[in-house]
């Protein structure tokens, strides 16, 4: 597992930077537009392009393209691999062009289908439809960026693709600054923000080109022979089921939006804001591990070494358990202060922030299962067995729909989020059984001892973090302060998280959990690299 952590370290840092900027983007958006009808309209309008972005960047295309590109690079050379990349670009631009045209024509129908509760509010539907038309062209830009990301990952250039979403968020933040300086009405502001989202999509795609150019790649639009190319055919065979096989979380978002749309203003936005916080550790650890693992299992599959493939998956899964279980416990205990820090600004009230925190706590149930799904699923595509993740995904969606249909009116938005977690658990259980039957047993040295170590470390960390937060609250009340400000809450929360990290990793290190010593040394390495620079600068 230490090798998995080393390979993932740089990617995690890059993804963390992107996610933090994404949170900053959410903070600015919440401050400008709150958690009401306008925020709901934008959230729904961005569902379609955001769904395709997630599917292509972290799902179907990645799982189908990287193994095929890796095989071409390994068996036929760089020239053929680059040609395959350009053919894939051409095919995707044709397909996304058709989808964009349909989205422009049927924008209102799409909005009503996604958020059934909007049907009774003509103004809300009209605004969401206008925003949808503005952002639909981002589908083509996402295709460009996704192909170039896959090419870089296959060449083991992980950091630049992981940083590309940071470019998207920076440009979006600049759009927010323009809206604030402009002083426009709330509807004019959200329209300007949507245009900024489109520009941000272009910037994200283009940011990856310089590195590819240095590797000898030249982008060219190729359509001749695209549908008969064997590489494109293989990508299509893998990608068709992968669009569902890796899409449980996105499909569940659509299902959740439909249920939440009937609960009144704010429910859709609450789910969206909470999901951003939920996705931060999933993106930093789960997606980073999956990105590195996908490349490595593709290489092992190309060599026909399934034992090595299983070892790589086991290594990544063990690291995922260590990283995401602590993140889940931390978010569960600190949901309220985290949400207050991130979202208690501008038009988002204390009550809004607390409602978002409750939804976040419900989402946490799916954090560990979804991180394992992202590690297990790519292995099936690398060995040309994409229908099994499709079965797992269908099971997850079914569990989510049934649970939400039975409970959403009683449990509200938190119940909808909980259904997502239960679906994720069903997904990973199906994948786990299928992996053993199709690929082979997953190595599991000292399985129960490691599980016991994680339970002990997480329990003690939760107690320490909860006690520290309660102590901070007592100090605040004793000082006569009625609430937290950003300047007081941010450092307090930072210290509490640092305490939790120290307790958790310290216990795992003492119990000799694989990778804990490396994780313990990471802050020291970062400080060791930063300190000489400061000293020289002084």
NURO-18876 format. One record per residue (C-alpha): z, y, x negated; residue in three letters; residue number from 1. Coordinates in nm, 2 decimals. Each point is the difference from the previous one (the first is absolute). Layout:
// residues N
SITE      pz      py      px  type  seq
SITE       Z       Y       X   ala  NUM
...
END
This chain:
// residues 538
SITE      pz      py      px  type  seq
SITE    0.00    0.00    0.00   unk    1
SITE    0.05    0.25   -0.28   unk    2
SITE   -0.37    0.00   -0.07   unk    3
SITE   -0.06    0.08    0.37   unk    4
SITE    0.24    0.29   -0.02   unk    5
SITE   -0.17    0.13   -0.32   unk    6
SITE   -0.34   -0.02    0.15   unk    7
SITE    0.12    0.17    0.31   unk    8
SITE    0.21    0.27   -0.16   unk    9
SITE   -0.27    0.25   -0.06   unk   10
SITE   -0.17   -0.06    0.33   unk   11
SITE    0.34    0.04    0.18   unk   12
SITE    0.05    0.34   -0.17   unk   13
SITE   -0.34    0.11    0.10   unk   14
SITE    0.04   -0.12    0.35   unk   15
SITE    0.35    0.16    0.02   unk   16
SITE   -0.16    0.34   -0.10   unk   17
SITE   -0.26   -0.05    0.27   unk   18
SITE    0.26   -0.10    0.26   unk   19
SITE    0.24    0.29   -0.09   unk   20
SITE   -0.29    0.24    0.04   unk   21
SITE   -0.08   -0.17    0.33   unk   22
SITE    0.36    0.06    0.11   unk   23
SITE   -0.04    0.37   -0.10   unk   24
SITE   -0.32    0.00    0.21   unk   25
SITE    0.20   -0.14    0.29   unk   26
SITE    0.28    0.26   -0.05   unk   27
SITE   -0.25    0.29    0.01   unk   28
SITE   -0.17   -0.15    0.31   unk   29
SITE    0.33   -0.05    0.18   unk   30
SITE    0.11    0.35   -0.08   unk   31
SITE   -0.33    0.15    0.12   unk   32
SITE   -0.06   -0.21    0.31   unk   33
SITE    0.34   -0.17    0.09   unk   34
SITE    0.02   -0.33    0.19   unk   35
SITE   -0.16    0.10    0.33   unk   36
SITE   -0.33   -0.01    0.18   unk   37
SITE   -0.21    0.15   -0.29   unk   38
SITE    0.15   -0.23   -0.25   unk   39
SITE   -0.07   -0.29    0.23   unk   40
SITE   -0.37    0.11    0.04   unk   41
SITE   -0.05    0.01   -0.38   unk   42
SITE    0.18   -0.33   -0.05   unk   43
SITE   -0.23   -0.17    0.24   unk   44
SITE   -0.32    0.17   -0.13   unk   45
SITE    0.08   -0.11   -0.35   unk   46
SITE    0.06   -0.36    0.10   unk   47
SITE   -0.37   -0.11   -0.03   unk   48
SITE   -0.08    0.14   -0.34   unk   49
SITE    0.35   -0.09   -0.13   unk   50
SITE   -0.04   -0.36    0.13   unk   51
SITE   -0.33   -0.04   -0.19   unk   52
SITE    0.15    0.17   -0.31   unk   53
SITE    0.28   -0.25    0.00   unk   54
SITE   -0.22   -0.30    0.07   unk   55
SITE   -0.25    0.09   -0.27   unk   56
SITE    0.24    0.13   -0.27   unk   57
SITE    0.28   -0.25    0.04   unk   58
SITE   -0.15   -0.27    0.21   unk   59
SITE   -0.32   -0.16    0.10   unk   60
SITE   -0.24    0.15   -0.26   unk   61
SITE    0.24   -0.03   -0.28   unk   62
SITE    0.07   -0.37    0.07   unk   63
SITE   -0.37   -0.08    0.05   unk   64
SITE   -0.16    0.23   -0.26   unk   65
SITE    0.23   -0.05   -0.30   unk   66
SITE   -0.04   -0.38   -0.03   unk   67
SITE   -0.38    0.03    0.05   unk   68
SITE   -0.04    0.29   -0.25   unk   69
SITE    0.23   -0.19   -0.25   unk   70
SITE   -0.21   -0.31    0.03   unk   71
SITE   -0.32    0.20   -0.05   unk   72
SITE    0.15    0.17   -0.30   unk   73
SITE    0.12   -0.33   -0.15   unk   74
SITE   -0.31   -0.21    0.07   unk   75
SITE   -0.30    0.25    0.00   unk   76
SITE    0.11    0.30   -0.20   unk   77
SITE    0.07    0.37    0.04   unk   78
SITE   -0.34    0.10    0.12   unk   79
SITE    0.00   -0.24    0.29   unk   80
SITE    0.35    0.10    0.09   unk   81
SITE   -0.08    0.37    0.01   unk   82
SITE   -0.31   -0.08    0.21   unk   83
SITE    0.22   -0.19    0.24   unk   84
SITE    0.22    0.30    0.03   unk   85
SITE   -0.29    0.23    0.09   unk   86
SITE   -0.13   -0.25    0.26   unk   87
SITE    0.34   -0.02    0.15   unk   88
SITE    0.00    0.38    0.02   unk   89
SITE   -0.33    0.00    0.19   unk   90
SITE    0.11   -0.26    0.25   unk   91
SITE    0.33    0.17    0.07   unk   92
SITE   -0.17    0.34    0.04   unk   93
SITE   -0.24   -0.14    0.26   unk   94
SITE    0.29   -0.17    0.19   unk   95
SITE    0.23    0.30   -0.01   unk   96
SITE   -0.28    0.23    0.10   unk   97
SITE   -0.05   -0.20    0.32   unk   98
SITE    0.38    0.01    0.06   unk   99
SITE    0.01    0.38   -0.06   unk  100
SITE   -0.28    0.06    0.25   unk  101
SITE    0.18   -0.21    0.26   unk  102
SITE    0.32    0.18   -0.06   unk  103
SITE   -0.16    0.34    0.05   unk  104
SITE   -0.16   -0.11    0.33   unk  105
SITE    0.30   -0.18    0.14   unk  106
SITE    0.29    0.19   -0.14   unk  107
SITE    0.17    0.06    0.33   unk  108
SITE   -0.03   -0.37    0.10   unk  109
SITE    0.15   -0.10   -0.34   unk  110
SITE    0.30    0.23    0.05   unk  111
SITE    0.07   -0.13    0.34   unk  112
SITE   -0.03   -0.36   -0.12   unk  113
SITE    0.23    0.05   -0.29   unk  114
SITE    0.27    0.20    0.19   unk  115
SITE   -0.01   -0.10    0.36   unk  116
SITE    0.27    0.25    0.09   unk  117
SITE   -0.22    0.29   -0.09   unk  118
SITE   -0.23   -0.08    0.30   unk  119
SITE    0.22    0.22    0.23   unk  120
SITE   -0.02    0.30   -0.23   unk  121
SITE   -0.35    0.14   -0.02   unk  122
SITE    0.09    0.27   -0.25   unk  123
SITE    0.16   -0.25   -0.24   unk  124
SITE   -0.30   -0.23    0.03   unk  125
SITE   -0.25    0.28   -0.06   unk  126
SITE    0.19    0.12   -0.32   unk  127
SITE    0.03   -0.35   -0.14   unk  128
SITE   -0.38   -0.06    0.07   unk  129
SITE   -0.09    0.32   -0.18   unk  130
SITE    0.21   -0.09   -0.30   unk  131
SITE   -0.15   -0.35    0.00   unk  132
SITE   -0.36    0.14   -0.02   unk  133
SITE    0.11    0.22   -0.30   unk  134
SITE    0.14   -0.29   -0.19   unk  135
SITE   -0.24   -0.29    0.08   unk  136
SITE   -0.23    0.07   -0.30   unk  137
SITE    0.29   -0.09   -0.23   unk  138
SITE   -0.10   -0.36    0.07   unk  139
SITE   -0.30    0.03   -0.24   unk  140
SITE    0.21    0.17   -0.27   unk  141
SITE    0.26   -0.28    0.03   unk  142
SITE   -0.27   -0.26   -0.06   unk  143
SITE   -0.10    0.17   -0.33   unk  144
SITE    0.36    0.02   -0.12   unk  145
SITE    0.08   -0.35    0.10   unk  146
SITE   -0.29   -0.16   -0.19   unk  147
SITE    0.07    0.21   -0.31   unk  148
SITE    0.37   -0.09    0.02   unk  149
SITE   -0.09   -0.37    0.01   unk  150
SITE   -0.23    0.03   -0.30   unk  151
SITE    0.28    0.17   -0.20   unk  152
SITE    0.26   -0.25    0.10   unk  153
SITE   -0.23   -0.29   -0.09   unk  154
SITE   -0.03    0.16   -0.35   unk  155
SITE    0.38    0.02   -0.01   unk  156
SITE   -0.01    0.38    0.02   unk  157
SITE    0.28    0.01    0.26   unk  158
SITE    0.15    0.35   -0.05   unk  159
SITE   -0.29    0.23    0.10   unk  160
SITE   -0.06   -0.18    0.34   unk  161
SITE    0.37    0.01    0.07   unk  162
SITE    0.01    0.37   -0.07   unk  163
SITE   -0.31    0.08    0.22   unk  164
SITE    0.21    0.03    0.32   unk  165
SITE    0.20    0.26   -0.19   unk  166
SITE   -0.31    0.21   -0.01   unk  167
SITE   -0.04   -0.04    0.37   unk  168
SITE    0.35    0.12    0.06   unk  169
SITE   -0.02    0.30   -0.23   unk  170
SITE   -0.32    0.12    0.17   unk  171
SITE    0.17   -0.05    0.34   unk  172
SITE    0.30    0.20   -0.12   unk  173
SITE   -0.23    0.28   -0.10   unk  174
SITE   -0.14   -0.01    0.35   unk  175
SITE    0.35    0.04    0.13   unk  176
SITE    0.06    0.30   -0.22   unk  177
SITE   -0.32    0.16    0.14   unk  178
SITE    0.12   -0.07    0.36   unk  179
SITE    0.34    0.16   -0.08   unk  180
SITE   -0.15    0.31   -0.17   unk  181
SITE   -0.26    0.03    0.28   unk  182
SITE    0.27    0.02    0.27   unk  183
SITE   -0.23   -0.16    0.26   unk  184
SITE    0.10   -0.14    0.33   unk  185
SITE    0.13   -0.36    0.00   unk  186
SITE   -0.33   -0.14    0.13   unk  187
SITE   -0.21    0.21   -0.25   unk  188
SITE    0.23   -0.12   -0.27   unk  189
SITE   -0.03   -0.37    0.08   unk  190
SITE   -0.38    0.04    0.00   unk  191
SITE    0.01    0.16   -0.34   unk  192
SITE    0.23   -0.28   -0.12   unk  193
SITE   -0.26   -0.26    0.13   unk  194
SITE   -0.28    0.17   -0.20   unk  195
SITE    0.23   -0.01   -0.30   unk  196
SITE    0.04   -0.37    0.05   unk  197
SITE   -0.37   -0.05   -0.01   unk  198
SITE   -0.03    0.20   -0.33   unk  199
SITE    0.29   -0.20   -0.14   unk  200
SITE   -0.19   -0.33    0.07   unk  201
SITE   -0.29    0.12   -0.21   unk  202
SITE    0.23    0.11   -0.28   unk  203
SITE    0.17   -0.34    0.00   unk  204
SITE   -0.32   -0.19   -0.04   unk  205
SITE   -0.15    0.22   -0.27   unk  206
SITE    0.31    0.00   -0.21   unk  207
SITE   -0.07   -0.36   -0.11   unk  208
SITE   -0.35    0.06   -0.12   unk  209
SITE    0.07    0.14   -0.35   unk  210
SITE    0.18   -0.32   -0.11   unk  211
SITE   -0.28   -0.22    0.14   unk  212
SITE   -0.25    0.22   -0.17   unk  213
SITE    0.17   -0.06   -0.34   unk  214
SITE   -0.02   -0.38    0.07   unk  215
SITE   -0.38    0.03    0.03   unk  216
SITE   -0.03    0.00    0.38   unk  217
SITE   -0.26    0.23    0.16   unk  218
SITE    0.02    0.04    0.38   unk  219
SITE   -0.33   -0.05    0.18   unk  220
SITE   -0.07   -0.06    0.37   unk  221
SITE   -0.18   -0.33    0.03   unk  222
SITE   -0.11   -0.14    0.33   unk  223
SITE   -0.30   -0.22   -0.09   unk  224
SITE    0.11   -0.37    0.01   unk  225
SITE    0.35    0.09    0.09   unk  226
SITE    0.05   -0.24    0.29   unk  227
SITE   -0.16   -0.30   -0.19   unk  228
SITE    0.20    0.05   -0.32   unk  229
SITE    0.23   -0.31   -0.06   unk  230
SITE    0.28    0.22   -0.12   unk  231
SITE   -0.01    0.21    0.32   unk  232
SITE   -0.02   -0.31    0.21   unk  233
SITE    0.31   -0.14   -0.17   unk  234
SITE    0.18    0.34    0.06   unk  235
SITE   -0.11   -0.02    0.36   unk  236
SITE    0.13   -0.35    0.04   unk  237
SITE    0.34    0.09   -0.14   unk  238
SITE    0.02    0.34    0.16   unk  239
SITE   -0.07   -0.09    0.36   unk  240
SITE    0.31   -0.20    0.05   unk  241
SITE    0.19    0.22   -0.25   unk  242
SITE   -0.05    0.29    0.23   unk  243
SITE    0.25   -0.18    0.23   unk  244
SITE    0.17   -0.22   -0.25   unk  245
SITE    0.15    0.30   -0.20   unk  246
SITE    0.01    0.24    0.29   unk  247
SITE    0.30   -0.11    0.20   unk  248
SITE    0.20    0.31   -0.09   unk  249
SITE   -0.29    0.24    0.09   unk  250
SITE   -0.08   -0.19    0.33   unk  251
SITE    0.37    0.01    0.08   unk  252
SITE   -0.01    0.38   -0.05   unk  253
SITE   -0.26    0.03    0.27   unk  254
SITE    0.19   -0.23    0.23   unk  255
SITE    0.32    0.20   -0.07   unk  256
SITE   -0.18    0.33    0.06   unk  257
SITE   -0.12   -0.13    0.34   unk  258
SITE    0.35   -0.09    0.11   unk  259
SITE    0.16    0.32   -0.15   unk  260
SITE   -0.25    0.22    0.18   unk  261
SITE    0.16   -0.09    0.33   unk  262
SITE    0.35    0.10   -0.11   unk  263
SITE   -0.06    0.38    0.01   unk  264
SITE   -0.05    0.27   -0.26   unk  265
SITE    0.13   -0.07   -0.35   unk  266
SITE    0.00   -0.38    0.00   unk  267
SITE   -0.33   -0.04   -0.18   unk  268
SITE    0.10    0.26   -0.26   unk  269
SITE    0.34   -0.17   -0.05   unk  270
SITE   -0.17   -0.33   -0.08   unk  271
SITE   -0.25    0.17   -0.23   unk  272
SITE    0.27    0.19   -0.19   unk  273
SITE    0.23   -0.30   -0.03   unk  274
SITE   -0.30   -0.22   -0.11   unk  275
SITE   -0.07    0.24   -0.29   unk  276
SITE    0.36   -0.05   -0.13   unk  277
SITE   -0.03   -0.37    0.06   unk  278
SITE   -0.32   -0.02   -0.19   unk  279
SITE    0.13    0.18   -0.31   unk  280
SITE    0.18   -0.30   -0.15   unk  281
SITE   -0.27   -0.23    0.14   unk  282
SITE   -0.27    0.20   -0.18   unk  283
SITE    0.19    0.05   -0.32   unk  284
SITE    0.10   -0.36   -0.05   unk  285
SITE   -0.19   -0.22    0.25   unk  286
SITE   -0.34    0.16   -0.04   unk  287
SITE    0.05    0.04   -0.38   unk  288
SITE    0.08   -0.37   -0.04   unk  289
SITE   -0.28   -0.10    0.23   unk  290
SITE   -0.25    0.22   -0.19   unk  291
SITE    0.08   -0.16   -0.34   unk  292
SITE    0.04   -0.35    0.15   unk  293
SITE   -0.34    0.02    0.18   unk  294
SITE   -0.18    0.06   -0.33   unk  295
SITE    0.19   -0.28   -0.18   unk  296
SITE   -0.04   -0.27    0.27   unk  297
SITE   -0.37    0.09    0.01   unk  298
SITE   -0.03   -0.07   -0.37   unk  299
SITE    0.20   -0.33    0.03   unk  300
SITE   -0.22   -0.11    0.30   unk  301
SITE   -0.31    0.08   -0.20   unk  302
SITE    0.13   -0.23   -0.27   unk  303
SITE    0.09   -0.26    0.25   unk  304
SITE    0.37   -0.01   -0.10   unk  305
SITE    0.20   -0.03    0.32   unk  306
SITE    0.32   -0.08   -0.18   unk  307
SITE   -0.02    0.34   -0.18   unk  308
SITE   -0.09    0.16    0.33   unk  309
SITE    0.31   -0.14    0.17   unk  310
SITE    0.22    0.11   -0.30   unk  311
SITE   -0.13    0.36    0.03   unk  312
SITE    0.07    0.01    0.37   unk  313
SITE    0.35   -0.14   -0.06   unk  314
SITE    0.06    0.26   -0.27   unk  315
SITE   -0.11    0.29    0.22   unk  316
SITE    0.19   -0.13    0.31   unk  317
SITE    0.32   -0.03   -0.20   unk  318
SITE   -0.04    0.35   -0.12   unk  319
SITE   -0.08    0.11    0.35   unk  320
SITE    0.32   -0.15    0.13   unk  321
SITE    0.21    0.19   -0.26   unk  322
SITE   -0.17    0.33    0.06   unk  323
SITE   -0.06    0.02    0.37   unk  324
SITE    0.32   -0.17    0.12   unk  325
SITE    0.20    0.28   -0.17   unk  326
SITE   -0.23    0.26    0.15   unk  327
SITE    0.05   -0.14    0.35   unk  328
SITE    0.38    0.00   -0.03   unk  329
SITE   -0.01    0.35   -0.15   unk  330
SITE   -0.21    0.14    0.29   unk  331
SITE    0.21   -0.18    0.26   unk  332
SITE    0.32    0.16   -0.13   unk  333
SITE   -0.14    0.34   -0.09   unk  334
SITE   -0.25    0.04    0.28   unk  335
SITE    0.17    0.31    0.15   unk  336
SITE    0.04    0.21   -0.33   unk  337
SITE   -0.34   -0.10   -0.12   unk  338
SITE   -0.16    0.11    0.33   unk  339
SITE    0.20    0.32    0.01   unk  340
SITE   -0.12    0.08   -0.35   unk  341
SITE   -0.36   -0.07    0.06   unk  342
SITE   -0.06    0.12    0.36   unk  343
SITE    0.28    0.24    0.10   unk  344
SITE   -0.22    0.31   -0.05   unk  345
SITE   -0.18    0.26    0.21   unk  346
SITE   -0.07   -0.12    0.35   unk  347
SITE    0.16   -0.35   -0.06   unk  348
SITE    0.36    0.02    0.14   unk  349
SITE    0.31   -0.19   -0.09   unk  350
SITE   -0.04   -0.23    0.30   unk  351
SITE   -0.37   -0.06   -0.10   unk  352
SITE    0.11   -0.11   -0.35   unk  353
SITE    0.27   -0.23    0.13   unk  354
SITE   -0.24   -0.16    0.25   unk  355
SITE   -0.24   -0.06   -0.29   unk  356
SITE    0.28   -0.16   -0.20   unk  357
SITE    0.07   -0.25    0.27   unk  358
SITE   -0.37   -0.10    0.01   unk  359
SITE    0.01   -0.03   -0.38   unk  360
SITE    0.29   -0.24    0.01   unk  361
SITE   -0.19   -0.22    0.24   unk  362
SITE   -0.31    0.01   -0.22   unk  363
SITE    0.20   -0.13   -0.30   unk  364
SITE    0.00   -0.35    0.14   unk  365
SITE   -0.36   -0.03   -0.10   unk  366
SITE    0.02    0.14   -0.35   unk  367
SITE    0.06   -0.32   -0.20   unk  368
SITE   -0.23   -0.22    0.21   unk  369
SITE   -0.29    0.25   -0.02   unk  370
SITE    0.04    0.03   -0.38   unk  371
SITE   -0.03   -0.38   -0.02   unk  372
SITE   -0.30    0.00    0.22   unk  373
SITE   -0.18    0.24   -0.23   unk  374
SITE    0.07   -0.24   -0.29   unk  375
SITE   -0.08   -0.33    0.17   unk  376
SITE   -0.31    0.09    0.20   unk  377
SITE   -0.23    0.10   -0.29   unk  378
SITE    0.04   -0.35   -0.15   unk  379
SITE   -0.19   -0.15    0.29   unk  380
SITE   -0.30    0.23   -0.04   unk  381
SITE   -0.01   -0.08   -0.37   unk  382
SITE   -0.06   -0.37    0.09   unk  383
SITE   -0.23    0.07    0.29   unk  384
SITE    0.24   -0.09    0.28   unk  385
SITE    0.01    0.33    0.20   unk  386
SITE    0.06   -0.16    0.34   unk  387
SITE    0.36   -0.09   -0.08   unk  388
SITE    0.12    0.37   -0.03   unk  389
SITE   -0.20    0.06    0.32   unk  390
SITE    0.22   -0.26    0.18   unk  391
SITE    0.31    0.15   -0.15   unk  392
SITE   -0.11    0.35    0.11   unk  393
SITE   -0.08   -0.11    0.35   unk  394
SITE    0.35   -0.16    0.02   unk  395
SITE    0.16    0.33   -0.11   unk  396
SITE   -0.19    0.21    0.25   unk  397
SITE    0.08   -0.25    0.28   unk  398
SITE    0.37    0.01   -0.08   unk  399
SITE    0.00    0.38   -0.01   unk  400
SITE   -0.18    0.04    0.33   unk  401
SITE    0.21   -0.24    0.18   unk  402
SITE    0.33    0.14   -0.13   unk  403
SITE   -0.11    0.36    0.07   unk  404
SITE   -0.13   -0.08    0.35   unk  405
SITE    0.34   -0.15    0.09   unk  406
SITE    0.22    0.26   -0.16   unk  407
SITE   -0.17    0.34   -0.06   unk  408
SITE    0.14    0.17    0.31   unk  409
SITE    0.35   -0.12   -0.07   unk  410
SITE    0.01    0.05   -0.37   unk  411
SITE   -0.25    0.30   -0.03   unk  412
SITE   -0.15    0.09   -0.34   unk  413
SITE    0.25   -0.19   -0.21   unk  414
SITE   -0.08   -0.32    0.19   unk  415
SITE   -0.37    0.06   -0.06   unk  416
SITE    0.07    0.02   -0.38   unk  417
SITE    0.21   -0.31    0.01   unk  418
SITE   -0.29   -0.19    0.16   unk  419
SITE   -0.20    0.08   -0.31   unk  420
SITE    0.26   -0.15   -0.22   unk  421
SITE    0.02   -0.32    0.20   unk  422
SITE   -0.38   -0.03   -0.02   unk  423
SITE    0.01    0.04   -0.37   unk  424
SITE    0.25   -0.28   -0.03   unk  425
SITE   -0.22   -0.23    0.20   unk  426
SITE   -0.29    0.10   -0.22   unk  427
SITE    0.17   -0.09   -0.33   unk  428
SITE    0.13   -0.33    0.14   unk  429
SITE   -0.35   -0.12    0.09   unk  430
SITE   -0.14    0.11   -0.34   unk  431
SITE    0.28   -0.17   -0.19   unk  432
SITE   -0.07   -0.34    0.17   unk  433
SITE   -0.37    0.04   -0.04   unk  434
SITE    0.03    0.09   -0.37   unk  435
SITE    0.18   -0.33   -0.08   unk  436
SITE   -0.25   -0.21    0.19   unk  437
SITE   -0.32    0.17   -0.13   unk  438
SITE    0.08    0.12   -0.35   unk  439
SITE    0.31   -0.19   -0.10   unk  440
SITE    0.38    0.03   -0.03   unk  441
SITE    0.14    0.34   -0.10   unk  442
SITE    0.22   -0.04   -0.31   unk  443
SITE    0.36    0.08    0.09   unk  444
SITE    0.25   -0.03   -0.29   unk  445
SITE    0.36    0.04    0.11   unk  446
SITE   -0.11    0.12    0.34   unk  447
SITE    0.34   -0.01    0.17   unk  448
SITE    0.18    0.15   -0.29   unk  449
SITE   -0.24    0.29    0.00   unk  450
SITE    0.03    0.05    0.37   unk  451
SITE    0.38    0.00   -0.03   unk  452
SITE   -0.02    0.26   -0.28   unk  453
SITE   -0.22    0.22    0.22   unk  454
SITE    0.24   -0.03    0.30   unk  455
SITE    0.30    0.08   -0.21   unk  456
SITE   -0.17    0.30   -0.18   unk  457
SITE   -0.14    0.14    0.32   unk  458
SITE    0.34   -0.03    0.18   unk  459
SITE    0.19    0.17   -0.27   unk  460
SITE   -0.26    0.27   -0.04   unk  461
SITE    0.01    0.07    0.38   unk  462
SITE    0.38    0.03   -0.01   unk  463
SITE   -0.02    0.24   -0.29   unk  464
SITE   -0.27    0.22    0.15   unk  465
SITE    0.16    0.01    0.34   unk  466
SITE    0.34    0.09   -0.15   unk  467
SITE   -0.16    0.27   -0.21   unk  468
SITE   -0.18    0.15    0.30   unk  469
SITE    0.31    0.00    0.21   unk  470
SITE    0.19    0.16   -0.28   unk  471
SITE   -0.26    0.27   -0.02   unk  472
SITE    0.02    0.06    0.37   unk  473
SITE    0.38    0.04   -0.02   unk  474
SITE   -0.04    0.25   -0.29   unk  475
SITE   -0.25    0.20    0.21   unk  476
SITE    0.22    0.01    0.30   unk  477
SITE    0.31    0.09   -0.21   unk  478
SITE   -0.20    0.29   -0.15   unk  479
SITE   -0.06    0.14    0.34   unk  480
SITE   -0.38   -0.05    0.00   unk  481
SITE   -0.16   -0.08    0.34   unk  482
SITE   -0.30   -0.18   -0.15   unk  483
SITE   -0.20   -0.09   -0.31   unk  484
SITE   -0.25    0.23   -0.17   unk  485
SITE   -0.29   -0.13   -0.21   unk  486
SITE    0.16    0.14   -0.31   unk  487
SITE    0.32   -0.19    0.06   unk  488
SITE   -0.14   -0.32    0.15   unk  489
SITE   -0.27   -0.07   -0.26   unk  490
SITE    0.23   -0.02   -0.30   unk  491
SITE    0.27   -0.19    0.20   unk  492
SITE   -0.25   -0.25    0.12   unk  493
SITE   -0.14   -0.03   -0.35   unk  494
SITE    0.34   -0.08   -0.15   unk  495
SITE    0.07   -0.26    0.28   unk  496
SITE   -0.34   -0.17   -0.06   unk  497
SITE    0.07    0.00   -0.38   unk  498
SITE    0.34   -0.16    0.07   unk  499
SITE   -0.16   -0.27    0.22   unk  500
SITE   -0.26   -0.07   -0.27   unk  501
SITE    0.27   -0.04   -0.26   unk  502
SITE    0.21   -0.24    0.21   unk  503
SITE   -0.30   -0.21    0.12   unk  504
SITE   -0.18   -0.04   -0.33   unk  505
SITE    0.33   -0.03   -0.20   unk  506
SITE    0.11   -0.29    0.21   unk  507
SITE   -0.34   -0.17   -0.02   unk  508
SITE   -0.01    0.05   -0.37   unk  509
SITE    0.35   -0.15   -0.03   unk  510
SITE   -0.12   -0.30    0.20   unk  511
SITE   -0.31   -0.04   -0.23   unk  512
SITE   -0.25    0.06    0.29   unk  513
SITE   -0.35    0.00   -0.15   unk  514
SITE   -0.13    0.35   -0.06   unk  515
SITE    0.33    0.17    0.06   unk  516
SITE    0.05    0.09   -0.37   unk  517
SITE   -0.35    0.15   -0.01   unk  518
SITE    0.07    0.20    0.32   unk  519
SITE    0.33    0.12   -0.15   unk  520
SITE   -0.17    0.13   -0.31   unk  521
SITE   -0.27    0.19    0.19   unk  522
SITE    0.20    0.32    0.05   unk  523
SITE    0.11    0.00   -0.36   unk  524
SITE   -0.36   -0.04   -0.12   unk  525
SITE   -0.11    0.29    0.22   unk  526
SITE    0.27    0.22   -0.13   unk  527
SITE   -0.07   -0.12   -0.36   unk  528
SITE   -0.36    0.11    0.04   unk  529
SITE    0.09    0.33    0.16   unk  530
SITE    0.28    0.11   -0.24   unk  531
SITE   -0.21    0.02   -0.32   unk  532
SITE   -0.25    0.22    0.19   unk  533
SITE    0.27    0.24    0.11   unk  534
SITE    0.15    0.00   -0.35   unk  535
SITE   -0.34    0.08   -0.16   unk  536
SITE   -0.07    0.26    0.27   unk  537
SITE    0.33    0.17   -0.08   unk  538
END
